[in-house]
Amino acid sequence: MPSQEPAPAGERPLTTTADRIADLAARHEEAVLLAEKQALDRQHAKGKLTARERIDLLLDPGSFVELDEFVRHRSTEAGLSRPYGDGVVTGHGTVDGRQVCVFAHDFTVLGGSMGEAFGAKVLKVYDLAMSIGCPVIGINDSGGARIQEGVMSIAYYAELGVRNVHASGVVPQISLIMGPCAGGSVYSPALTDFTVMVEDISYMFVTGPEVVSAVMGEKVTSEELGGPAVNAEVSGNAHYVAEDERDAISWVQTLLGYLPNNNMEPAPVYEHGAPAGLTAGDLALDTIVPDTESQSYDMAEVVAAVLDDGEYLEIHPGFARNILCALGRVEGHSVGVVANQPQHLAGVLDIDASEKAARFIRFCDAFNIPVLTFVDVPGYLPGVDQEHRGIIRRGIKLFYAYAESTVPKVTVITRKAYGGGYGVMGSQHLGADRVIAWPTAEIAVMGAESAVRVLYRRDLAAAEPEERAAVKEKLLDDYRRQFGNPYVAASHGFVDMVIQPSQTRSEVAKALNLLRNKRQERPVRKHGNIPL
């Protein structure tokens, strides 16, 4: 029998297997606590939370179950010196009692860089989410690929991207950018449904400032190249920019409340106390549209008046502000809202607005969330820039998204619905189940002023100067009576009802309630070919 080494002074010898296991666990726990303390100090010095602090904030208290805590890098030098994690913490828990899977990069371990062990952990938690049908939330804070592992790191970025694609439209995918996210790291967030960034601490770009400077000769900072403002307002990569990490996590928790666990389950339904009669908010809609065409109004007020408690979560609020996309509720049920915003570019459709709304509609359709559309659109934005940037190809994505969707669709036309803008913005021709118009709706090829200039240019030129204004006014009145009102479209069956604006909340609720069990099939196919 081999002799047993004497225990250090003050410690009793480990004589049983249970003793040895308990001692090993205690030593591991001590190493973990020490590592966490060091990590906490390093992260807090940068004004950032640790991976586990972020998970604790996100999930219900005590609900987190960590997976693969003991997985380490295969290299003894890089691995055995690390008591846990290999740069990422993975597991599952609940948010408001509903199951989610989560992974959080641990920047304090090898810079949160992705290697073989790291990648395997994330893929495993993704596979778990797909098998049980729950949302996946990724908290990104990474130095990128682990250079020491060569192609293995790149391979796992590709593997993760494949998981993102396969999960798309099956379970909600949400990315929180809580630090650097560059190079291969950006591909996964770009494939998820929602991306949240944080002021001052996060940035996202494919190629960093140093490489841009060396290759292109352009001097640029990380903030200018891929800071939160750039991604949220210019490129449209970020759906929300939070003031701090707690705000980001709170936004995600609110978002989850509108979403189903997966594409086979309904979104949660909440108690609602919507009044039966007309409210002050309802009555305010009767006067919200200005008498003068050139005056704008805030479509957000219309949206708030129709949704439960006036509450909604706007998606992409800083990007393409001429169109508003939001998640809200009608009688406790989730709806997706798409609305032209007259306060910005008169609510016109351009490339960014079309792509923003199209992607949102496709998300809602994938997860069986009805789409409620508010229309006040003068058409598509003209100009050389838009044409050269591909508004034909990119603008038609909005058409495609509406036509492809099979969820209940209710459209409310408040004022302008001109030309292609009318057809594209959730019209009956694209499959709207119910089209409601206000008396102020103008459904025509173009506005009265433009139409009269085109149609009656010679008549106006031939009129006596002192009579020209009166002639023009009569022509405008004739045009509005013949074309620029909702009753003409209603006479063709393109508008289902013309109502007083104050009745909108009630009529929208009735329509959505009627359509709740709608079933609509499309031809069998592998997939469509949306113009990308």
C-alpha positions as CSV (number, residue, x, y, z in Angstrom):
1,M,0.0,0.0,0.0
2,P,1.5,3.4,-0.8
3,S,2.0,5.6,2.2
4,Q,-0.3,8.5,2.7
5,E,1.3,12.0,2.9
6,P,0.8,13.6,6.3
7,A,-1.8,16.4,6.3
8,P,-0.5,20.0,6.8
9,A,-0.5,21.2,10.3
10,G,-3.9,22.2,11.5
11,E,-5.7,20.0,8.9
12,R,-7.1,16.6,9.5
13,P,-6.1,13.9,7.0
14,L,-8.5,13.1,4.2
15,T,-9.3,9.5,4.9
16,T,-12.5,8.9,2.9
17,T,-13.6,9.5,-0.7
18,A,-16.3,11.8,0.6
19,D,-13.7,13.9,2.4
20,R,-11.6,14.2,-0.7
21,I,-14.6,15.2,-2.8
22,A,-15.7,17.8,-0.2
23,D,-12.1,19.1,0.0
24,L,-11.9,19.4,-3.9
25,A,-15.2,21.2,-4.0
26,A,-14.2,23.6,-1.3
27,R,-10.9,24.4,-3.0
28,H,-12.7,24.9,-6.3
29,E,-15.3,27.2,-4.6
30,E,-12.4,29.2,-3.1
31,A,-10.7,29.5,-6.5
32,V,-14.0,30.6,-8.1
33,L,-14.7,33.2,-5.4
34,L,-11.1,34.6,-5.8
35,A,-11.4,34.7,-9.6
36,E,-14.8,36.4,-9.4
37,K,-13.4,39.0,-7.0
38,Q,-10.5,39.7,-9.4
39,A,-12.9,39.8,-12.3
40,L,-15.3,42.1,-10.5
41,D,-12.5,44.6,-9.7
42,R,-11.3,44.6,-13.3
43,Q,-14.7,45.1,-14.8
44,H,-15.9,47.7,-12.3
45,A,-12.7,49.7,-13.0
46,K,-14.0,50.0,-16.6
47,G,-17.5,51.0,-15.5
48,K,-18.8,47.6,-16.5
49,L,-20.5,44.6,-14.7
50,T,-19.2,41.1,-14.8
51,A,-20.8,38.3,-16.7
52,R,-22.4,36.8,-13.7
53,E,-23.7,40.2,-12.4
54,R,-25.3,40.7,-15.8
55,I,-27.0,37.3,-15.7
56,D,-28.2,37.9,-12.1
57,L,-29.8,41.2,-13.2
58,L,-31.4,39.7,-16.2
59,L,-32.9,36.5,-14.6
60,D,-35.3,36.0,-11.8
61,P,-33.5,35.7,-8.5
62,G,-32.2,32.2,-7.8
63,S,-33.4,30.8,-11.2
64,F,-30.0,30.6,-13.0
65,V,-28.7,27.1,-13.7
66,E,-25.2,27.2,-15.0
67,L,-24.1,24.7,-17.6
68,D,-20.5,23.5,-18.3
69,E,-19.1,25.5,-15.4
70,F,-16.0,23.3,-15.3
71,V,-15.2,23.3,-19.1
72,R,-11.7,24.7,-19.7
73,H,-9.4,25.3,-22.5
74,R,-7.5,22.1,-23.5
75,S,-4.1,23.7,-23.0
76,T,-2.9,23.0,-19.5
77,E,-1.2,26.4,-19.3
78,A,-4.2,28.4,-20.4
79,G,-6.8,26.0,-19.0
80,L,-5.9,24.5,-15.6
81,S,-4.9,27.9,-14.3
82,R,-8.6,28.9,-14.9
83,P,-11.0,27.5,-12.4
84,Y,-14.0,27.8,-14.7
85,G,-15.6,29.2,-17.8
86,D,-13.1,29.7,-20.5
87,G,-14.4,33.2,-21.2
88,V,-18.1,32.6,-21.3
89,V,-20.8,31.7,-18.8
90,T,-23.8,29.7,-20.1
91,G,-27.0,28.3,-18.7
92,H,-30.7,28.8,-18.4
93,G,-33.2,30.5,-16.0
94,T,-36.4,32.5,-16.0
95,V,-37.5,36.1,-16.7
96,D,-40.8,36.9,-15.1
97,G,-41.2,33.1,-14.6
98,R,-40.7,32.3,-18.3
99,Q,-37.8,30.1,-19.5
100,V,-34.8,31.6,-21.3
101,C,-31.4,30.4,-22.3
102,V,-28.4,32.7,-21.8
103,F,-24.7,33.1,-22.5
104,A,-22.5,35.9,-21.3
105,H,-19.0,36.6,-22.4
106,D,-16.5,36.9,-19.6
107,F,-14.1,39.6,-20.7
108,T,-11.9,38.9,-17.6
109,V,-10.9,35.5,-18.9
110,L,-8.7,35.7,-22.0
111,G,-10.6,38.9,-23.0
112,G,-13.8,36.9,-23.6
113,S,-12.3,35.6,-26.8
114,M,-13.9,32.7,-28.6
115,G,-12.0,29.4,-28.8
116,E,-12.9,25.8,-29.1
117,A,-14.2,25.3,-25.5
118,F,-15.9,28.6,-25.5
119,G,-17.6,27.9,-28.8
120,A,-18.8,24.4,-27.8
121,K,-20.4,25.8,-24.7
122,V,-22.4,28.5,-26.6
123,L,-23.5,26.0,-29.3
124,K,-24.7,23.6,-26.5
125,V,-26.9,26.2,-24.9
126,Y,-28.3,27.2,-28.3
127,D,-29.1,23.6,-29.1
128,L,-30.9,23.4,-25.7
129,A,-33.0,26.5,-26.5
130,M,-34.0,25.0,-29.8
131,S,-34.9,21.7,-28.2
132,I,-37.1,23.1,-25.5
133,G,-38.4,26.1,-27.5
134,C,-37.3,29.2,-25.5
135,P,-35.6,32.6,-26.3
136,V,-31.9,32.9,-26.4
137,I,-30.2,36.0,-25.0
138,G,-26.5,36.6,-25.7
139,I,-24.5,39.1,-23.7
140,N,-21.5,40.1,-25.8
141,D,-18.3,41.6,-24.4
142,S,-15.4,40.0,-26.3
143,G,-12.0,40.7,-27.7
144,G,-13.0,38.6,-30.7
145,A,-11.4,35.4,-32.0
146,R,-8.8,33.7,-29.9
147,I,-5.7,34.0,-32.1
148,Q,-3.8,31.3,-30.2
149,E,-6.3,28.7,-31.5
150,G,-6.1,29.6,-35.1
151,V,-8.8,28.2,-37.4
152,M,-10.7,26.6,-34.4
153,S,-11.9,30.1,-33.3
154,I,-13.1,31.0,-36.8
155,A,-14.8,27.7,-37.2
156,Y,-16.9,28.2,-34.1
157,Y,-18.0,31.7,-35.2
158,A,-19.3,30.0,-38.4
159,E,-21.0,27.2,-36.3
160,L,-22.7,29.8,-34.1
161,G,-23.9,31.7,-37.2
162,V,-25.5,28.5,-38.5
163,R,-27.3,28.1,-35.1
164,N,-28.6,31.7,-35.5
165,V,-29.9,31.0,-38.9
166,H,-31.6,27.8,-37.9
167,A,-33.1,29.4,-34.8
168,S,-34.4,32.4,-36.9
169,G,-38.2,32.5,-36.8
170,V,-38.2,29.5,-34.4
171,V,-37.2,31.1,-31.0
172,P,-36.6,34.8,-30.3
173,Q,-32.9,35.8,-30.3
174,I,-31.7,38.9,-28.5
175,S,-28.2,40.3,-28.4
176,L,-26.9,42.7,-25.7
177,I,-23.6,44.4,-26.6
178,M,-22.0,45.3,-23.3
179,G,-18.4,46.0,-24.5
180,P,-16.4,45.5,-27.7
181,C,-17.9,43.5,-30.5
182,A,-15.7,43.4,-33.5
183,G,-14.7,41.2,-36.5
184,G,-16.2,37.7,-36.3
185,S,-18.0,38.6,-33.1
186,V,-20.5,40.9,-34.9
187,Y,-21.9,38.2,-37.2
188,S,-23.9,36.4,-34.6
189,P,-25.6,39.6,-33.2
190,A,-26.3,40.7,-36.8
191,L,-28.3,37.5,-37.3
192,T,-30.4,37.8,-34.2
193,D,-33.8,39.5,-33.9
194,F,-32.9,42.4,-31.6
195,T,-29.6,44.1,-30.7
196,V,-29.1,46.4,-27.7
197,M,-26.1,48.6,-27.2
198,V,-25.0,50.7,-24.2
199,E,-23.7,54.2,-24.2
200,D,-20.0,54.8,-23.6
201,I,-19.0,51.1,-23.1
202,S,-20.1,49.3,-26.3
203,Y,-19.1,49.4,-29.9
204,M,-19.6,47.2,-33.0
205,F,-17.8,47.0,-36.3
206,V,-16.4,44.4,-38.7
207,T,-13.0,46.2,-39.1
208,G,-11.5,48.2,-36.3
209,P,-10.1,51.7,-36.5
210,E,-6.4,50.6,-36.7
211,V,-7.1,48.4,-39.8
212,V,-9.2,51.1,-41.4
213,S,-6.4,53.6,-40.9
214,A,-3.7,51.2,-42.2
215,V,-5.7,50.0,-45.3
216,M,-7.8,53.0,-46.2
217,G,-5.9,55.9,-44.7
218,E,-9.0,57.1,-42.9
219,K,-8.5,58.3,-39.3
220,V,-11.5,57.4,-37.2
221,T,-12.2,56.5,-33.5
222,S,-14.0,53.4,-32.3
223,E,-17.0,55.7,-31.4
224,E,-17.1,57.3,-34.8
225,L,-16.7,54.0,-36.6
226,G,-19.1,51.8,-34.6
227,G,-20.3,53.4,-31.4
228,P,-23.9,53.2,-30.2
229,A,-25.1,56.4,-31.9
230,V,-23.7,55.3,-35.3
231,N,-25.2,51.8,-35.1
232,A,-28.6,53.1,-33.9
233,E,-29.1,56.1,-36.1
234,V,-27.0,55.7,-39.2
235,S,-26.4,52.0,-40.0
236,G,-29.5,50.7,-38.2
237,N,-27.7,47.7,-36.6
238,A,-28.8,48.5,-33.1
239,H,-32.5,48.4,-32.1
240,Y,-32.1,50.3,-28.8
241,V,-29.3,52.3,-27.1
242,A,-29.4,52.1,-23.3
243,E,-28.1,54.7,-20.9
244,D,-26.3,51.9,-18.9
245,E,-26.3,48.2,-18.5
246,R,-29.3,48.1,-16.1
247,D,-31.3,50.1,-18.6
248,A,-30.3,47.6,-21.4
249,I,-31.4,44.6,-19.3
250,S,-34.6,46.3,-18.3
251,W,-35.5,46.9,-22.0
252,V,-34.9,43.3,-22.8
253,Q,-37.1,42.1,-19.9
254,T,-39.8,44.4,-21.2
255,L,-39.3,43.1,-24.8
256,L,-39.7,39.5,-23.7
257,G,-43.1,40.3,-22.2
258,Y,-44.5,41.0,-25.7
259,L,-43.0,37.8,-27.3
260,P,-43.9,34.1,-27.3
261,N,-41.4,31.5,-26.2
262,N,-41.3,30.2,-29.7
263,N,-43.1,30.2,-33.0
264,M,-45.6,27.4,-31.9
265,E,-46.8,29.2,-28.8
266,P,-48.9,32.4,-28.4
267,A,-47.5,35.5,-26.8
268,P,-48.5,36.0,-23.2
269,V,-51.8,37.6,-22.6
270,Y,-52.2,40.2,-19.8
271,E,-55.2,41.5,-17.9
272,H,-56.3,44.8,-19.3
273,G,-58.7,47.5,-18.0
274,A,-59.6,49.2,-21.2
275,P,-62.7,51.4,-20.7
276,A,-65.8,50.5,-22.7
277,G,-66.8,54.0,-23.6
278,L,-65.0,56.8,-25.3
279,T,-62.1,58.3,-23.4
280,A,-60.5,61.7,-23.5
281,G,-57.7,60.1,-25.5
282,D,-60.2,58.7,-28.0
283,L,-62.0,62.0,-28.5
284,A,-58.6,63.8,-29.0
285,L,-58.2,61.8,-32.2
286,D,-61.1,63.6,-33.7
287,T,-59.1,66.8,-33.9
288,I,-55.5,65.5,-34.2
289,V,-55.2,65.8,-38.0
290,P,-54.6,69.4,-39.0
291,D,-56.8,71.2,-41.4
292,T,-53.8,72.3,-43.5
293,E,-52.0,69.6,-45.6
294,S,-48.6,71.2,-44.9
295,Q,-49.0,70.8,-41.1
296,S,-47.8,67.7,-39.4
297,Y,-48.9,65.9,-36.2
298,D,-47.4,63.2,-34.0
299,M,-48.4,59.7,-35.1
300,A,-47.1,58.4,-31.8
301,E,-50.1,60.0,-30.1
302,V,-52.5,58.1,-32.4
303,V,-50.7,54.8,-31.6
304,A,-50.8,55.5,-27.9
305,A,-54.5,56.3,-28.0
306,V,-55.3,52.9,-29.5
307,L,-53.0,50.6,-27.5
308,D,-53.7,49.4,-24.0
309,D,-52.7,52.1,-21.3
310,G,-51.0,54.1,-24.1
311,E,-47.9,51.9,-23.7
312,Y,-45.7,50.5,-26.3
313,L,-42.0,49.5,-26.8
314,E,-40.5,51.3,-29.8
315,I,-38.1,49.3,-31.9
316,H,-35.3,51.2,-33.7
317,P,-36.5,54.6,-32.4
318,G,-33.4,56.5,-33.6
319,F,-33.2,54.9,-37.1
320,A,-35.5,55.9,-40.1
321,R,-37.6,58.0,-37.9
322,N,-40.1,58.6,-40.7
323,I,-41.6,55.3,-39.8
324,L,-42.5,54.0,-36.4
325,C,-42.2,50.3,-35.4
326,A,-43.3,49.2,-32.0
327,L,-44.7,46.3,-29.9
328,G,-47.8,47.0,-27.8
329,R,-51.1,45.4,-26.7
330,V,-54.7,45.6,-27.7
331,E,-57.0,44.1,-25.0
332,G,-54.0,42.3,-23.4
333,H,-52.8,40.7,-26.6
334,S,-49.5,41.6,-28.3
335,V,-49.5,43.5,-31.6
336,G,-46.8,44.8,-33.8
337,V,-47.3,48.4,-34.9
338,V,-46.0,50.0,-38.2
339,A,-46.9,53.7,-38.7
340,N,-45.7,56.5,-40.9
341,Q,-44.5,59.4,-38.8
342,P,-45.6,62.8,-40.4
343,Q,-43.2,64.7,-38.1
344,H,-40.2,63.3,-40.0
345,L,-39.9,63.7,-43.7
346,A,-43.7,63.9,-43.8
347,G,-43.8,60.1,-43.2
348,V,-42.3,59.4,-46.7
349,L,-41.0,55.9,-47.5
350,D,-37.3,55.7,-48.2
351,I,-34.8,52.9,-48.3
352,D,-34.1,52.8,-44.5
353,A,-37.8,53.1,-43.6
354,S,-38.7,50.3,-46.0
355,E,-36.0,47.9,-44.7
356,K,-36.7,48.8,-41.0
357,A,-40.4,48.1,-41.3
358,A,-40.0,45.0,-43.6
359,R,-37.8,43.3,-41.1
360,F,-40.1,44.1,-38.2
361,I,-43.1,42.8,-40.1
362,R,-41.3,39.6,-40.9
363,F,-40.4,39.1,-37.3
364,C,-44.0,39.6,-36.2
365,D,-45.2,37.2,-38.9
366,A,-42.7,34.5,-37.8
367,F,-44.0,34.7,-34.2
368,N,-47.7,35.0,-35.0
369,I,-48.0,38.6,-33.7
370,P,-50.7,40.6,-35.5
371,V,-49.7,43.7,-37.4
372,L,-51.5,47.0,-36.9
373,T,-50.6,49.7,-39.5
374,F,-51.3,53.4,-39.4
375,V,-51.0,55.2,-42.8
376,D,-50.1,58.8,-43.6
377,V,-47.7,58.5,-46.5
378,P,-47.1,60.8,-49.5
379,G,-45.3,58.0,-51.3
380,Y,-41.7,57.0,-51.9
381,L,-38.9,59.6,-51.5
382,P,-37.8,60.8,-55.0
383,G,-34.2,61.7,-55.8
384,V,-31.0,60.6,-57.5
385,D,-29.5,59.4,-54.2
386,Q,-32.4,57.0,-53.4
387,E,-32.5,55.7,-57.0
388,H,-28.7,55.0,-57.1
389,R,-28.7,53.3,-53.7
390,G,-31.4,50.9,-54.9
391,I,-34.8,52.0,-53.7
392,I,-36.4,49.8,-56.4
393,R,-34.8,46.7,-54.9
394,R,-34.6,47.7,-51.3
395,G,-37.9,49.6,-51.1
396,I,-39.9,46.7,-52.4
397,K,-38.9,44.6,-49.3
398,L,-41.8,46.3,-47.5
399,F,-44.2,45.2,-50.2
400,Y,-42.8,41.6,-49.9
401,A,-43.1,41.5,-46.1
402,Y,-46.7,42.5,-46.1
403,A,-47.7,40.2,-49.0
404,E,-45.8,37.3,-47.5
405,S,-47.3,37.6,-44.0
406,T,-50.2,35.5,-42.9
407,V,-50.9,37.0,-39.4
408,P,-54.0,39.2,-38.8
409,K,-53.4,42.6,-40.4
410,V,-55.5,45.7,-39.6
411,T,-54.8,49.0,-41.4
412,V,-56.0,52.5,-40.4
413,I,-55.6,55.3,-42.9
414,T,-55.5,58.6,-41.1
415,R,-54.6,61.1,-43.9
416,K,-52.4,60.8,-47.0
417,A,-52.3,57.5,-48.8
418,Y,-50.8,58.4,-52.2
419,G,-49.5,56.3,-55.1
420,G,-47.2,53.4,-54.3
421,G,-47.2,54.4,-50.7
422,Y,-50.8,53.5,-50.4
423,G,-50.4,50.1,-52.0
424,V,-47.3,49.2,-50.0
425,M,-48.5,50.3,-46.5
426,G,-50.6,47.4,-45.6
427,S,-53.4,47.9,-48.2
428,Q,-56.1,45.4,-48.8
429,H,-54.4,44.5,-52.0
430,L,-51.4,43.1,-50.0
431,G,-53.6,41.1,-47.8
432,A,-54.9,43.4,-45.1
433,D,-57.9,41.7,-43.4
434,R,-59.5,45.0,-42.3
435,V,-58.9,48.5,-43.7
436,I,-60.3,51.4,-41.7
437,A,-60.2,55.0,-42.9
438,W,-60.8,58.3,-41.2
439,P,-62.9,60.9,-43.0
440,T,-59.6,62.9,-43.4
441,A,-58.1,60.1,-45.5
442,E,-57.0,61.0,-49.0
443,I,-56.5,57.9,-51.1
444,A,-55.3,58.8,-54.5
445,V,-52.4,58.7,-57.0
446,M,-51.1,62.0,-55.7
447,G,-52.2,65.0,-53.6
448,A,-54.6,67.5,-55.0
449,E,-52.1,70.3,-55.4
450,S,-49.7,68.1,-57.5
451,A,-52.5,66.5,-59.4
452,V,-54.1,69.9,-60.5
453,R,-50.7,71.2,-61.6
454,V,-50.2,68.2,-63.8
455,L,-53.8,67.7,-65.1
456,Y,-54.9,71.3,-65.6
457,R,-51.7,73.2,-66.3
458,R,-53.1,74.6,-69.6
459,D,-56.4,75.5,-68.0
460,L,-54.7,77.5,-65.3
461,A,-52.4,79.2,-67.8
462,A,-55.4,80.2,-70.0
463,A,-57.4,81.6,-67.1
464,E,-57.4,85.4,-66.5
465,P,-54.9,86.3,-63.9
466,E,-57.5,87.8,-61.6
467,E,-59.6,84.5,-61.9
468,R,-56.7,82.0,-61.7
469,A,-56.9,81.5,-57.9
470,A,-60.6,80.9,-58.0
471,V,-60.3,78.5,-60.9
472,K,-57.5,76.6,-59.1
473,E,-59.6,76.3,-55.9
474,K,-62.5,74.9,-57.8
475,L,-60.2,72.3,-59.6
476,L,-58.8,71.3,-56.2
477,D,-62.3,70.9,-54.7
478,D,-63.4,68.8,-57.7
479,Y,-60.3,66.6,-57.5
480,R,-60.7,66.0,-53.7
481,R,-64.4,65.1,-54.3
482,Q,-63.7,62.7,-57.1
483,F,-60.4,61.1,-55.9
484,G,-59.0,62.5,-52.7
485,N,-61.3,61.0,-50.1
486,P,-61.9,57.6,-48.6
487,Y,-65.4,57.0,-50.0
488,V,-64.2,56.4,-53.5
489,A,-61.9,53.6,-52.3
490,A,-64.7,52.3,-50.1
491,S,-67.1,52.2,-53.0
492,H,-64.7,49.7,-54.7
493,G,-64.4,47.6,-51.5
494,F,-60.8,48.7,-50.8
495,V,-61.8,50.3,-47.5
496,D,-64.0,48.3,-45.2
497,M,-65.3,51.2,-43.1
498,V,-65.0,55.0,-42.7
499,I,-65.2,55.9,-39.0
500,Q,-64.8,58.9,-36.8
501,P,-61.2,58.8,-35.4
502,S,-62.5,58.5,-31.8
503,Q,-63.9,55.1,-32.7
504,T,-60.5,53.7,-33.8
505,R,-59.6,52.0,-30.5
506,S,-62.9,50.2,-30.4
507,E,-62.9,49.1,-34.0
508,V,-59.3,47.9,-34.0
509,A,-60.0,45.8,-30.9
510,K,-63.1,44.3,-32.6
511,A,-61.2,43.5,-35.7
512,L,-58.3,41.9,-34.0
513,N,-60.6,39.9,-31.8
514,L,-62.4,38.6,-34.8
515,L,-59.1,37.6,-36.5
516,R,-57.5,36.0,-33.5
517,N,-58.0,32.5,-34.9
518,K,-57.2,33.4,-38.6
519,R,-55.7,30.7,-40.7
520,Q,-54.1,31.4,-44.0
521,E,-52.0,29.0,-46.1
522,R,-49.4,29.8,-48.7
523,P,-48.3,27.6,-51.6
524,V,-45.8,24.9,-50.6
525,R,-42.3,26.0,-51.4
526,K,-38.8,25.8,-49.9
527,H,-38.7,29.6,-49.4
528,G,-39.3,32.8,-51.2
529,N,-36.6,35.0,-52.8
530,I,-37.0,38.4,-51.1
531,P,-35.0,41.0,-53.0
532,L,-32.0,41.4,-50.7
